[in-house]
Structure formats: C-alpha cells, structure tokens
Amino acid sequence: MSYDLLGEAALDRLNFLCPPQTNVQQAVNGPHRSPADTSQPPPMTPPRKRDLYMLLRDHAEGDEVLGRLWADVNAVPSWVCWEQIGRGQEVFYRYGRDKSRRDPHANCETTQHILQCTRDLPSIKSGGAGHASSVRVRLLHAAVRQKILRLAQQNPEYYDIQRWGIPINDLDCVATIGTFSATLIWLSFPRQGIWLRRREVEDYIALFRYIAYLTGTPHEFFATPEKAKKIMEVLLRDEISPSATSRILANNILSSLEGQPPTFASRSFLEASCRWLNGNELCDQLGIGRPSLYYWILMAGQVIAAFRRIMWSVIVEDKQGLGQETVFEFKYIPKLSKTTKAEKGRGTLVRRGGVEKRNFRAFVLACIGITGVVWVALRFLIRLWREAVILCG
C-alpha cells in the first residue's frame, strides 16, 4: 500500500541531523546515578521543542532529500488559483461550525491546523502559518507511521500489517481530507439544511486539494467536485466498518468534549449532534447513545454562526485550549503497553448559557415567529373572507 515516501525520507534525515529527545530525565540526572545517592538531583529543565518545519527550512539547502521536500511544498502547482483558494476559505467561515484519542489538546491541535489553513490567503501561502502547519502535519504522519511499524515488528499483535496495510497510508490521508471537505458538502451540510452553490463547492474542494498537496496526500482525487464526491462514496461503501476500537474512540471523543468550552455542551446534546450529522445507522454501530426528544429540538434550533476570531482565541490562545500555537510535536507516542480504552468525561463545567441555551432560545424564537406569521396570515384571510361575504351579500 502506497504512502508518502518523500516525507518519510525527509524525517529520517531530520532525525539524523537533530535526533528527538527520548529520555530527558535520564539526561538530566545522569545514566549512572547510584541508588544510594540521596542528594537532590539538579532541577529538570523542560526539553526544547523540536520544530520539524524549522529544521526542514534551515537544512534544505545543504541536504538533497530535504531540499527536494522543501522545493516540493513551496512550488505552486499549475492548478492552484489563489483567488479561488481565498473564496474556499470564506466558504469555511460562511458555513463551518465549531465542530482520537480522548485528549482535548489533540482535538485543539487538529482544529488549529484547519483554522490556520483557512484564516486568510497569506496564511496558506508559502511561509504562512497554515502552510507551515500542513508541512508539520506531513512530517508528524511520517513519525507516527515509523513508530507504529517498529512496534509491529516487536509485537505483531499490536498492529496487523497484513490486514490493515501500512499505517497512515495514502488511503487514510485521502479519507481524512475527504472528511473535512466532501463529507461536509454532501452529507453534514445538507442534514443541517445547507446546500452549497456550485461555485462554493468548487472553491471549497480546491482549498482542500491544496491542503492535500501540502500534506503529501494524493490530490488528484479532489481535482473536481465530481471526483471528490466519487471517492467519498467509495470510501463510505467499502471502508466504513466500525470495530470495537472505533466505538471506544467515538465515545472517547464525546467524553473529551462534554461540558467543555467554547460550547459547554452536555453528553446528550453531543449525541444528538452526532446523530443529526451522521445518521442513526452509523451512530448505532458506534454505540452512540440515543438522546431524548428535547435534544433533537435543540438541534433544530442550531443556527449558523461564523466565529473566526472567537474560535481562534478559544481553541489556540485560551488557557483551556492549546494556550499557544502548537508545532505538532510527536507527543502521543504509541507503545506496546498502551492501547485505546474507554474513558470518562472530565466533568461538565457549570456555566450559564452555552450552546444548548442558545439553541433552545433560537428554537423558541423561531416558534414564536412562525406562530406570529400564521396568526397574521389567518387574520388577513379572515378579513378577506368577511369582505367577500359582504360583497356577495
């Protein structure tokens, strides 16, 4: 099964030039510290973050492999139209909503990448924050792939290569890009009553085709909206088969978001949202709970809002988000002794308001508005009927 060979080769070179720190505590205290030595060890200093993008940039000129990758990600393909890419970014904020492992920090990192890629046109161009984070994600994929393969060599039961193929392969990456683009356009948005115009679809797909190019994902599948929709349908037909681990992951994601900012949504509301967007059949397979009618009413009151600055400040800058921009370090390291387990939520943060109160208020106001319109219409029809009776009498 194919995967990003150039990204993998570049990571090997970067690891040679600047090896990752594996045991900071041992490096600080010394490998030969005697158990009888009761003296206080020197304070441990935090490790310096290894920014693979900066390393790539700084060593590209003097290394053939790194130079090839650097030239590749900074070259602008002939099919890129910056005006169209900019329009695609606007589509994200026009219709996009504040929508793993359970860790909310990882969820925020993924969101930061998307926000950086859609912030503005300079951000996605060479040297911009979105461009840089896409290259970092590409190298992170290579790091995770290598780690999983090493663990599989030590213990074949950890990951079945014959059954699942190379981890984080081209198919996986195409499915990920499709989730953020085609699946939204043809599944999630319509289920919210949103249908994009043809030009909006073309612009949005073009944006994510370029993101696919930067992350080392085969981008030909997103050359046109028709191709993007076709690969989405193929993946849904042939690849969606939830396993026990899938059910654990899906519920862990809900647990990580339950009661957390910026929405402070309850578990039931999150379950209703999942079912509204993904359908009952898939959610039943994933073991997602069935919320009461009240939460379906809240979903009916869901209104579209473009939170460009609010989302960025909450996800990236706020202390309950990332606290600062991430450089996509390899933090969640796979281990033979570490498997995915069901986890509980961190507890609901008590706060007045939040997405549920907002949606309920929107639903009530909509009902009041509809009732008012119906009442005015009835009054008008009754008046017409009375006048008609008088004229005919």
Secondary structure, DSSP 8 states (H G I E B T S, - for coil): ----HHHHHHHHHHHHHS-----HHHHHH-TT--TT--S------------HHHHHHHHTTT-HHHHHHHHHHHS--TT--HHHHHHHHHHHHHH------S-HHHHHHHHHHHHHHHS-HHHHSTTSHHHHHHHHHHHHHHHHHHHHHHHHHH-TTT--HHHH-STT-HHHHHHHHHHHTHHIIIIIHHHTT----HHHHHHHHHHHHHHHHHTT---GGGSSHHHHHHHHHHHHHHT----HHHHHHHHHHHHHHTT-TTTT--HHHHHHHHHHHH-HHHHHHTT-----HHHHHHHHT------HHHHHIIIIISTTTTSS-------S--BTTB-------------S-HHHHHHHHHHHHHHHHHHHHHHHHHHHHHHHHHHHHHHH-
